[in-house]
Amino acid sequence: MIESPNRSTAAPAAAALAAAACVAAFLPTIAAAQAPAWPAKPVRIIVPTSPGGGTDIVTRVLAARLAEAFGQSVLVENRPGAGQILGTEFVARAAPDGYTQLMAASAIVLNQVLAKKPPYDTLRDFAPVTVAATLPNVLTVHPSLPAKSVKQLIALAKARPGMLNYSSAGSGTSPHMSMELLRSMAAIDIVHIAYKGTGPATADLLAGHVQLSMPNTLTAAPHLRSGRLRALGVTSLRPAAGLPEVPAIAASGLPGFEAIQWYGLFMPAGTPRDAVNRMQAETAKALQAPDVVKRLAADGAEAGGMSPEAFTAYVRSEIEKWSRVVREAKLALE
């Protein structure tokens, strides 16, 4: 005869099992509650250009303020090359944990629409965070060039086909595409010299090794004020706030000409939403600081801060716009 278990021992055992099951059920919730809030360690922002360019300037302006807000170091790492593709692709393949980010110029879109087999898809491989700043480029020439207006430059280029060289931060960058749009609309023959970043492209313009370029206003403004370079026109439809004396190219003989450059933060696709939202919120707050607004406005840039959703929609519209330009101008990545 098999004896029934003693009720005095079975009851406590059952109670213990039930308690253990309850604890196990709540363990994920407890773990989540105890998980450190993002960021719990230093954040790295990859800049896909050389130091000294507009992307680098904007990133470093923000990094110090973000470090204060996070209580963590915000490291800026330059990874130039291949017209900003190398650094961009590096972040696209990084772990989606919010600790490796990208400060990209509009080249992230331009490279995609120019390349026959782009190594990334901006909307598939990235989580757009926010626009940091927007600004026009400025058609800039070395003082040795006799042209002092857009019309004079076009006339000079037509008189010297293939003899004027222009520098850019790399194939597919905004300065390159802006100049290609000028070349196409003005029907002139000028030669593109691609560099690994705005810094070296501007250095050779300053040295007179190339005759013209179309850097952003952040990069060009100090050299324009010093007289080392001459501005002929900006790529926005109206004069830039930081360069009010420089006319719009659209009002200087090429109606409808417009090419705005922007800088935006991206994280790898799949990054937790709380990290994306925190980064956007703190970046928008930093961009509202009076000294940051003043610093950007002095060089013709406007502070951003739009939501991730609005930035995603903007990136999509940029892809559509520049895809049309590439098709019509029959451009391809060099």
Buried (B, 14 or more C-beta within 10 A) or exposed (E): EEEEEEEEEEEEEEEEEEEEEEEEEEEEEEEEEEEEEBBEEEBBBBBBBBBBBBBBBBBBBBBEBBBEBBEBEBBBEBBBBBBBBBBBBBBBEBEBBBBBBBBBBBBBBBBBBBBEEBBBEBBEBBBBBBBBBBBBBBBBBBEEBEBEBBBBBBBBBEEEEEEBBBBBBBBBBBBBBBBBBBBBBBEBEBEBBBBBBBBBBBBBBBEEEBBBBBBBBBBBBEBBEEEEBBBBBBBBBEBBBBBEEBBBBBBBBBEEBBBBBBBBBBBBBEBBEEBBBBBBBBBBBBBEBEEBBEBBBBBBBBBBBBBBEBBBEBBBEBBEBBBEBBEEBEBEBE
